[in-house]
């Protein structure tokens, strides 16, 4: 697995691109806004409280991508470079058959199909370029928007799989058929 050069993805309305330090204001917003993070628990050391934290977060993500440990895309509209959300593949299984997907999106851009479009592009990349057999998504049991997104995109609830790190999460899976 090699993420160099960084794989920019495009969909009908979106550009999924590498995050830049200049995105720090948007990353601060995405990682600190209460409504976006209502169902996400982050330990204090992983919280983003200011622009300095946001810059460090972007730098850490870049290092993980450089080491091929994970990859995160900034989601932007085709006609505007401003990041409106992020989506990532991470937590790769040892055998590189399964990855986890994670995502967030600014409140003003929700319910417009952007995350569904992003999820489709990233799962296609994960299956067709990285050869994953499964992509999992961990989401809070009360996060109806995320659950609806996953079900709409053919993810299936894994009833017997438990998130040992968060008892409030359910785990969904999309298999490469």
Steps between C-alpha positions, in 0.01 A plus 500: 500500500642835397327839523771689314414690294187587697192356324262787430147372432220670308130444485226682315495796742799446728876500515658281769847637553795498735463719807727805525608706799292782351191283576557539875198730558267252335656206688462686829132556420440139392671357809357741758144586389257345750236396245753331270666321792187415698558125464883496504707442809861619490733477799635836615837445327325455162267799527546799270451817702686767299677569170827363635329169582346495151839554335654222711211272406552565128875439539436173688259384230758582231757286683259207525430530127873519425549179702202338318319449832186692399378750244270798546346718235368850537162525331454812285244604242631480143480879458638595845819379671363556854474178702141422603576162658744213519493130429765241574603139476692384805535226761614253234493135604835322523424299186388820317161349417292740711508875557285733703339810350441818697344829395366838603322778314418862579142551617413731212596234245312209656194341339614590148650165403862614532600240756334222302694614193823510703437160656438346158828644364704386801354149522556456126862607547537267798367201310640566152839656576587369848332160458318503833239229538303688767454856613359546849336805655459551873215734589313595814175306537305827529659666194209455261655715224812283490301177518275615214807594294655158555182307421440711187851403387442126558684464829355224719480500879732240655273397787756275667800734477563731796712814522708421808609867523149649495192310613278764334622412149357262246717359224392493136680329211513533126640197322674508164291274279 
